[in-house]
Amino acid sequence: MKALEEKILKDGQVRPGHILKVDSFLNHQMDIGFINEIGKEFKRLFADKPINKILTVEASGIGIACITAQYFNAPVVFAKKAQSLNLDGSLYTAKVQSYTHNRVYDVILSKKFLGPDDHVLIIDDFLANGCAVTGLLEIIEAAGATLEGVGIVIEKGFQNGGKDLRAQGVDLKSLAIIRSMTDTTIEFEEQDD
């Protein structure tokens, strides 16, 4: 998505440790008009799939998933990173290591919101090593649901997450794939539309 690449170059900031800050438009302050275009693009990319549930992980993927979900006329469910008093009943759980926070979370999802009749599209803001997606895949498998695809806004192509997921046969579509990143430059992979 050329407009996304341009926005990353204009507004993104590279931090040490291959951290890309896009908090001015994607995951702290959200440019809703722009994220609406991201949602439309995910709909275009997965239009042939019988998606009836959008799944993400707390917290940065929630806004993107919600805007995307309107184009599929599907609800959003998200795996929480902490147990809360209002979670009741049986739960799916998976361990997820956050690249950005350098921490392992037990993510949880109530079993009443995901089951064998669900055709799931995973949506998230970033893909680095693929740990969040792998955790969500474990939850989908435990639920007996069907994975229809994974939509990622920004993939760090120089890390192994995307390559590993594609090697497993996952239908992964990333709107921008960063080939390399230094303190002063960001280079993108060429993609077919």
Steps between C-alpha positions, in 0.01 A plus 500: 500500500692797366316757715601308813865486395495875438340565839760284674782692329340836584379439857681189627807508722762228527626429852789279613427127493310514169202669662280698262283762669184576308313626802398824331256318270467128577529388860490785750337783312288344229436664164151357450464612139827328414417188701168488316700465176699218666172325585380533140828352376469199730146448368632510144778253580273250679173564311472138384514355851190414710621705799254533787739591785795738530759406765783709643702532817482780756566792451640665186316276256154569640431831324621371164299180543183696584523721196579199279210300645239743368592395144446133584187566708664286767566539873846553644631287783834560664726295720562683827843523657372488856233314691221728622206461735249517216646197316296198589459147378746298298795670336744436218857595592828534316841641582610796289835677509482868415794618290445865591449446873746207530254318721299176490124531550237236560228614262147384570172487313162386625390178330151641448634738233682255272393157381488246217258706286736799486706597196768728638708785363784604733581873483797667669710812468850345490662169418861445609575149627140381469445415866164679532362338186630159608321537834177595324540201267519274807175651627329455162610136488384436857160649410465281192454818295630551146781745426420690181799731504724745683502872419796701627544874457883507526722194471869509589613281211856486632372296795373144466134525598352548155728247335421236765122554480499485120707179515222352719248579225341800673331743259688805626450841342705795624424849375862617535803273532819661622803337338756691706508775758781713639497812715465710183340279234208268446485283189186312396458176309326525168158334513245387248153647538 
